């Protein structure tokens, strides 16, 4: 997927604080691995609710996503971005194709839409890719970091994966900080296509493995 940006962070896929979350085991039916429907529970954190995007989000998505400062940081977000794009995105998200989970990031009190985050399955079955984007009016509030922590916790607690990958543009230091604060370790750089630019740009690749995450959780609990 690759969505990362908010100055604090962001990224959007064309499908984007460990909280209370479901501990149900992932589905293990007989379908091919890339077609297994994985559980995508609603996630609650201190200030946020992460839930499936729905029709009431379409206008907010269209407004916040129609911003080159967001689109040029994401691999698969077009620009301009209109209401039809938002409607298509919401409808596609509901299908959870290939086991992907897409969430609307919303305010726990008001329900206000802030952006999106997601997990996308990888070909090796032992990893997922994390993505996220936050609308520009909400940058710098720690929203991306809180949402990422919630998504990481859900992924490691409900899925038999070894690690989570994420990418951000080298020109996006705010998104880099979100990943670093969440325990991700730098792996390298490479070129990656950006739809809104019709070009490839330099991206940084980060990884968080299960052992590191468990150590961070243990340390956080000890600090309390």
N, C-alpha and C positions, 0 to 999 in steps of 0.2 A: 504494500500500500504506500507507505511513505507520506505521512501528513505531518509536518511538524512546524509550528509557528505560533507566536503570541507576543512577540516582544514583551511579554514573557514567552510565547510560543505559537505554531500553527501548521496544519496541513489537512487537505481534504481529499478523500478518495471518491472516484466515480463509483463508487460502489453501485478521528478521526478523531502516611495516614491510612493504613489498611482499614477499610470500612467494614461494617457488617455486610456480609454477602452470602449467597447460597453456597453450601458445601456439597451440593449434589455432584456425583461423579459424572464425567462427560459421557455422552452417548457412545456406544461401541457396537453399532449394528453392522450388518454384513455388507453395506455399500462400500464402494471404493473410498479410501481415506479422504480424497479431496471432495467427496460429496457427503461426508458425515455432517449431520446437523448438530452443532454444538450448543450447549446451554448458554443463554445470554441473560442472566438474571438482572433485574433492576438493582443498581448499586447506590448505596447511601453513604455519604461522608459527612463531615461536620457542617459544611455549607452548601453541598451540592446534592442533586439527584441526577444520576445517569440512567436514562431510559431510552427506549426506542424512539426515533424521530417519528412524528405523526403529522397529520394534515395541518394542524394548528401552527406548526413550526414553519410552514412553507414561506410565508411572507418574511419572517425574520431571517431565515436562511438566505433568501434571495437578496435581501438588503445587505447583510453582513458579508456574504460571499462575493458580492459584486464590488470587489476592492482589489486593485492590483497589488497592494501591499500584502494581501493574503494569498491571492492566486499565484503570484510568482514565487512563492515559497513552497508550493505544493506541486506534486508531480502530475496529478490528473484533474485539477480544477480548471475549467475553461475561463476565459475572460474575453468579453463581458459575460456576466452570469445573470440569468433572468429567472422569472418565476417558473417558467416551464422546466428549466434545469433543476430548480429546487424540488418541484413536484416529482420529476423523474427520479431524483435522488431519494426522496422519501419512500416512493413506491419500491425502488430497488432494495433499499435497506430492510424493508419488511420481509423480504424473501430470504435473507441471511444466506445468500448463495455461497457454496463451498465452505460452509461452516464459519463464515465471518460474522463478527458481532459489531454492529454500528450503534453508537449511542449519541443522543442529544445531551449536551451538558447544560443543566438548568439550575437555577437558584432554588435552594431548598425551601425558602420561605415564600417567594413570589411566583416561582415557576418560570421566571424569565429565561429565555433562551440565550446562551452565551456562545455556543459553538458545538463542535462534534469531536468525538474520538472513536477509535475502532481498534479491533484486533483482526488481523488477516492471517489465515493459515498459510504455512509454508510447505514446500514439496517434501521436506524430510520428515514430516509428522511430529517432530520433536521440538518445533519452534513456532512462534507466531511473530508477526510484525506489528508494532504499535504505531498508530497514527493519531494526530490531533490537530485541531485548529480552533482558535478563539477569535471572535469578532473584535476589530480594532478598538471600539469604545471600552472594552473590558480588559485590555492589556495591562499588565503590571500589577494585577490584584492577587496573583498566586493561584488563579483558577486552573490554569493548565497543569501546574504541579499537583494540585489536589486531585484533579481528575485522573492524571497519570498514575498516581499512587493507588487510587481505587481500582483502576483497570489492571495494574500489575498484580495486586493482591488477588483479584478474581481469577486471573489467568493461572497463577501458580497454585492456587487452592483448589481449582476445579478441573484442571487439565494435566495430563501426563506429558509435560513439556520440560525440556532441559534449559531453554533460554528464550529470551525475548529480544528481538532486534528493533532498531529504530534508526532513521536517517534524518538529517537536516542539512540545509545548505550551509556552506562555509561562511556565507554572509549573514547568517542568522544566529548571532551570539546568544540571544535571549532563549531560543529554543535549545541551544546547546546547554545552557545553564539548567533548564528544566530536566534534561536527561541526566546531567551530572548530579544534580540534587537528588535524583531518584535512584542513583546507584549504578547507572550505565557506565560502561568503560569504552573508551575510544578504541576502534578496531582498524580504521584506515579511511582512505578517501577514494572516490571514484566519480566518474561522470554519470549523470542520470538525466533523462529527458524531462522537461517541464512543458506541459501542454500549452499553457498560456503564453509562453515565450517562443514556442515552436523551435526549441533549441535544447541542447544538453548543457548542464552546468555542473560544477564541482560540488559533490555532496560528501558529508562525513557520516560514517557508519559507526553505530554504537551497539553494545550488547550488554544485557543483564542476565547472568546465569542464576539458576535456582539456589546454588550454594551461597552466592553473594547476597541474594535477597534474604535468605534465611538468617544469615549473619547480621544483616542490617536490622531485621525485625527483632532478633534477640537482643541486640545492643539497645534499640529503642525501648524495649520493654524493661531492660535493666536500668536505663536512665530514669524511667518513671518511678 
